[in-house]
Each structure stands twice: as C-alpha cells, then as structure tokens.
Amino acid sequence: MECREAREFFSPYLDGELTTEERDIVRRHLAACPACREEMARWEELSRALRELKAPVAAPPGFAAAVMARVNPGRQARSWWRARRLVAAAAAVVLLIAGSVGYAARGLWQQLPASIAALHPGHDGNGRQVTVPPGDKTTSSEASQPGAGANPGNLPGDGTATGANSPAGTTSKQSGNGATAPGNGQGSSQPAGSGKNSTTPGSAGRQPAVDSGNRQPAMVAGSEPYPARTFLSAGRQVASTMLKLEVTDMAAARAKALGLGGSAGATAQVIAVQDNGQEKRFICQFTVAEDRAAVLLAGLKGLGQVISQNTSTQDLTQQFSATLEQYQAKVAQVNAATDPAEKEKLTREAKALEQQLTSWDDASKKQVIILWLETQ
C-alpha cells in the first residue's frame, strides 16, 4: 500500500469503519512508514480535541450535495476509493463532534467543495464580511455563498484554483496571497515548468503553455510531447502547529485572529464554531508562507492565555524523490506511446503524479497553524 492510499483510509480507520482486513493493512503500513505515523498522530490529536466539543456543527446549505458531486462517475476503476474518501471527508466536517474525524491538515478538508477562500482583512473564510474597528468590536453581514472551490489532494487548507488538466481528486496548494490548495482559490506558487507550447485537450486551437514563471502545470494536446515539469532537488519538510488559547471575548478574539491572518497573507478555513450560551469555541486553520509563520503565530498567541502549543514537522523528501522518479518514468512512457487510447491513459497518470508533486512542493513552502479558541 502506498502512502497516498493509506492516508485515504485514515478517517474511516479512526471512525472504526474499516473491515478487520483493511485495518490490518493500514496498521502494517503505519508500522513501516514513519511519515504516515506522524500524520496519523496529528489526526488523532485533533480528533481528541474535537470530541471535547458538545454541540453538533451544522453543514452549510448544499454541502452534502456538493460533496457527492465530487465523486466522478466516469472513473469506476477507483470509485470505491473516491467514494469512501469523500464520504469520510464529508462526515469529518459535518459531524465533527459526533465521533468523526475532522483533522486533515494536509488533505481531507482541502479536498471538499466547501467555502474556502483566500483570507484578506475583513473576510472570515465562511463567506461573511468582518470589520474590526479601532475598539475591536466586530460586525458581520452575510455574503453570497461561495461556489465549490476545492478539488480533492494535499497538504494543509487553502483556497483552490484548478485548471482543466487537473486530475480528479487532486488540487494544488496555494499561499495566502494567491496560491492554490488541495482546496483554495488562489494563484499557485508551483515549480517551474518547461515553457513549451501546448494545448488543452479538446481546445479548438493551439495555445502557448503557461509561462514557467507562473509555475502552472503544462497542458498536453493530441500527440504533442508531454513536457516534463522540472522540480528542484532539495529537502522538503512540512510544518504544522496546533495553538490552543483561552480568551475572554470570543467575538473580538475571532475577529482579531482573522485580521492577523489577513495581514500575514494567510489562507483561512473555519473548521468549527460552538456557542451554546455557556461555552464558546472557535477552530480555524491558517495556511501561511513559511517566512511569515513566526510573525502570525506570535500575533495569535497574544489573543489570550496559551493553554497548549504543539508543533510537528513531516519530512517529505524521500517520498517526494520516489514519486518524482515515477513521474519521470511515466512522462517517458507518454512520449513513447503510439496508441491514442494508451497515450491518453498514461497522460492522465502523469498529470496526477505531477499534481501530487506540485502540491507537496507548494506545501513545503508553507506552514499550517490550527488555532483553537475557547472562553473561560
């Protein structure tokens, strides 16, 4: 079992939805893969934290239908995998408190067509406009419901902007100032591509490939050669921090947190909000450029009393290198294929690997901060 496949099982594994045989397969993989063990530990950490919440979290209008719409009926070969992953992901977000897992800092919630937007001052990631006057007072007004902006892949929550050549189940992460995510509406900071001209399948005319400076995936048309993306040889680590604070004024603290995220150019996704009249809790994921993470974290810590802070780092270097070798071999197969049907199949597989590499490469340039606020 590959790491990507194993992580698709994390949510149903923790929810007790797998068969005995499936659980044994996951356990064997975890025993042999340190990276997946660390990822599973993060899932378990937030799962325990979310179970402390008592009130259910309602899904936004049309959420369930949007989730199920992501299941691609045309790809029957992987329908079981996709359906299980998407249903598990929906349960994770919709039933955060009812024993389901909501933590997928680098994957699951980024794969859902939820309202994930690039955060800027005055926007709270839930479609509401938030203004913070000098007195730290907060006012909000409902805005139109954003459309499904995420494509099902990787690493920690951001808005998505995917191209026509993006394989189903994958997205590119973005930075808060314009990058894309396994779910984020921004312009991605991705590895440089080849610069050759190519066209999107089905397009009427030939179009130049996106400039490599924009780091966009190359497009392939007809029998044109597939231009392999160039990825720099470097170590790739992904850092994530969970910060839990106790605050006195939830509304003010929440507005300040979103404002700080906007100032840092972060992407935000609200995971859960609870207010039963006595207890108030707010959980939000910020994805921020690595060089701005320390400043954002320091600002967030100033919102209240720090209850706990836990930072972990996942080393993707070995996994990235292995996938890169697969990608390069797949591109060679694409360019050597003569049968149109076989070439199309290999092209889809090459694009999927390219998108995964792009996602990891982008994620290694960012840090995820999970902010948990609760009242005294």
SVG drawing of the C-alpha trace seen along z (x, -y; Angstrom):
<svg xmlns="http://www.w3.org/2000/svg" viewBox="-29 -53 48 62">
<polyline fill="none" stroke="black" stroke-width="0.4" points="0.0,0.0 1.3,-3.4 1.3,-6.4 -1.3,-8.2 -3.7,-5.2 -3.0,-4.6 -4.0,-8.2 -7.3,-7.8 -8.1,-5.3 -7.1,-7.5 -10.6,-8.9 -12.6,-5.6 -9.8,-3.9 -10.2,-6.3 -14.0,-6.1 -14.0,-2.3 -15.5,-1.9 -12.9,0.4 -13.1,4.2 -10.6,6.3 -8.6,6.9 -8.5,3.3 -7.4,2.2 -4.6,4.8 -3.3,3.4 -3.3,-0.2 -1.6,0.9 1.1,2.7 1.7,-0.4 1.9,-2.6 4.4,-0.2 6.7,-0.6 6.2,-4.3 7.4,-7.0 5.8,-9.8 2.4,-8.2 2.7,-7.5 3.4,-11.2 0.5,-12.2 -1.8,-9.8 -0.7,-11.2 -1.9,-14.7 -5.2,-13.2 -5.6,-11.6 -4.6,-14.8 -7.3,-16.9 -9.8,-14.1 -9.4,-14.0 -9.7,-17.8 -12.8,-17.9 -14.5,-15.3 -14.4,-17.7 -17.0,-19.8 -20.5,-19.0 -22.6,-20.7 -23.1,-19.5 -21.8,-21.5 -24.3,-22.2 -23.2,-21.9 -23.6,-24.9 -26.5,-24.8 -25.9,-22.4 -22.8,-21.0 -23.8,-17.3 -24.9,-17.6 -21.6,-19.4 -19.5,-16.7 -21.3,-13.9 -21.0,-15.8 -17.2,-15.4 -17.5,-11.7 -16.6,-11.2 -19.0,-8.6 -16.7,-8.2 -13.8,-6.7 -15.3,-3.5 -11.9,-1.9 -11.4,-4.0 -14.9,-4.7 -14.7,-2.7 -11.6,-4.7 -13.1,-8.0 -16.5,-7.4 -15.1,-6.2 -12.7,-9.1 -15.3,-11.8 -17.9,-10.4 -15.4,-10.1 -14.3,-13.7 -17.9,-14.9 -18.6,-13.1 -15.4,-14.6 -16.6,-18.1 -20.3,-17.7 -20.1,-15.5 -17.0,-16.9 -18.4,-16.3 -20.3,-13.1 -17.3,-10.8 -15.9,-11.6 -12.5,-12.9 -12.1,-16.4 -8.4,-16.7 -6.8,-16.5 -4.5,-19.5 -2.8,-18.4 -5.6,-16.8 -9.1,-15.9 -10.8,-19.2 -8.9,-20.8 -10.4,-18.3 -14.0,-19.3 -16.0,-21.9 -16.5,-23.9 -16.3,-27.7 -12.6,-28.0 -11.3,-31.4 -8.1,-33.4 -8.2,-35.4 -7.8,-39.1 -8.6,-41.7 -12.3,-41.8 -13.1,-38.3 -13.7,-35.4 -13.4,-32.4 -17.1,-31.5 -18.5,-34.0 -19.1,-36.7 -17.5,-40.1 -15.9,-41.0 -14.8,-44.5 -12.7,-45.3 -13.0,-49.0 -10.4,-50.5 -12.3,-49.4 -12.0,-45.7 -15.7,-45.5 -16.9,-43.0 -19.8,-43.4 -20.7,-40.9 -23.0,-40.7 -23.9,-37.6 -22.3,-37.5 -23.2,-35.3 -22.3,-31.6 -19.1,-30.9 -19.1,-28.1 -17.4,-24.9 -13.8,-26.0 -11.8,-22.9 -10.6,-19.9 -9.9,-16.7 -5.1,-16.3 -2.9,-17.9 -1.3,-19.2 -2.5,-21.8 -6.2,-24.1 -6.2,-26.8 -8.4,-28.1 -8.3,-26.2 -7.9,-27.2 -7.6,-24.2 -7.1,-24.0 -8.8,-21.8 -5.8,-19.5 -6.0,-18.8 -6.7,-15.1 -9.8,-14.3 -9.0,-14.1 -6.1,-16.5 -5.5,-20.2 -2.6,-22.5 -1.9,-24.3 -1.6,-28.0 -0.1,-30.6 -2.4,-33.1 -1.5,-35.8 -2.6,-33.9 -1.7,-30.2 -3.9,-27.1 -4.6,-24.2 -5.9,-20.6 -8.9,-23.4 -8.0,-27.1 -8.9,-29.9 -5.6,-31.5 -2.7,-31.6 -0.4,-28.8 3.3,-29.1 4.4,-26.0 7.6,-24.6 8.7,-26.0 7.6,-24.1 9.1,-23.6 7.9,-26.6 6.9,-24.6 3.7,-25.4 0.9,-23.0 -2.9,-23.0 -5.6,-21.7 -7.3,-18.5 -10.4,-19.5 -9.4,-23.0 -10.0,-24.4 -6.7,-26.0 -3.1,-25.9 -2.3,-27.9 1.0,-28.7 1.8,-26.9 1.6,-29.0 4.9,-30.8 7.1,-28.8 7.4,-31.8 3.7,-31.3 4.6,-27.7 1.4,-26.3 1.0,-22.7 1.9,-22.2 -1.0,-21.2 -1.0,-18.4 -3.0,-18.1 -3.3,-15.3 0.0,-13.7 2.3,-16.5 5.1,-15.5 4.4,-15.8 6.9,-18.4 8.1,-17.1 8.0,-19.6 11.3,-20.4 11.4,-20.2 14.5,-21.4 16.4,-18.8 16.0,-19.9 14.8,-18.6 11.1,-19.1 9.6,-19.4 6.1,-20.4 5.5,-22.1 2.2,-22.3 1.3,-23.9 -1.7,-23.5 -2.3,-26.5 -5.0,-26.4 -5.9,-29.6 -8.3,-30.7 -9.9,-34.1 -12.4,-36.4 -14.1,-37.9 -14.7,-35.3 -16.1,-37.7 -13.2,-40.2 -10.5,-37.4 -12.0,-35.7 -12.1,-39.0 -8.5,-39.8 -7.3,-36.3 -8.8,-36.6 -7.4,-40.1 -3.9,-38.9 -4.2,-36.1 -5.2,-38.6 -2.2,-40.8 0.1,-37.8 -1.4,-36.9 -2.6,-33.6 -5.4,-31.4 -8.0,-30.5 -10.6,-27.8 -13.1,-27.8 -13.3,-24.2 -15.8,-24.5 -17.8,-27.1 -19.6,-26.4 -21.8,-28.7 -24.3,-27.1 -24.8,-30.1 -22.2,-29.0 -19.2,-27.6 -17.8,-29.2 -15.2,-27.6 -13.7,-28.5 -11.3,-26.4 -9.7,-27.7 -6.8,-26.6 -4.4,-29.1 -2.0,-28.3 0.7,-30.8 4.0,-31.3 6.9,-29.9 8.7,-33.2 5.5,-34.8 4.5,-31.9 6.5,-33.1 5.0,-36.6 1.5,-35.2 2.0,-32.7 3.3,-35.4 0.3,-37.6 -2.2,-34.8 -0.6,-33.9 -1.3,-37.4 -5.0,-36.9 -5.3,-35.2 -3.8,-32.8 -1.9,-29.9 -3.2,-26.5 -1.0,-24.4 1.2,-24.7 2.4,-21.7 4.5,-21.9 5.4,-18.9 7.4,-18.6 6.9,-16.0 9.8,-15.2 8.5,-14.5 12.0,-14.4 12.1,-10.6 8.5,-10.3 8.9,-13.2 12.0,-11.7 10.3,-8.4 7.3,-10.0 9.5,-12.1 11.1,-9.0 7.7,-7.6 6.7,-10.8 9.7,-11.0 9.3,-7.4 5.6,-8.0 6.4,-11.0 8.8,-8.9 6.1,-6.3 3.7,-9.0 6.1,-10.3 6.9,-6.8 3.3,-5.7 1.8,-5.5 -1.7,-4.2 -4.0,-7.2 -6.0,-5.5 -2.9,-4.3 -1.3,-7.7 -4.4,-9.4 -4.4,-7.0 -0.7,-7.5 -1.1,-11.3 -3.8,-11.2 -1.5,-9.2 1.4,-11.6 -0.7,-14.6 -1.9,-13.0 1.8,-12.5 2.7,-16.0 -0.1,-17.5 0.9,-15.5 4.5,-16.7 3.3,-20.2 1.2,-20.0 4.0,-18.7 6.4,-21.3 4.0,-24.1 3.2,-22.8 6.8,-22.7 6.9,-26.4 4.1,-27.0 3.2,-26.3 -0.2,-25.3 -1.5,-26.7 -4.5,-25.3 -6.0,-27.9 -8.3,-26.7 -10.0,-29.5 -12.3,-28.9 -13.8,-31.0 -13.0,-30.7"/>
</svg>
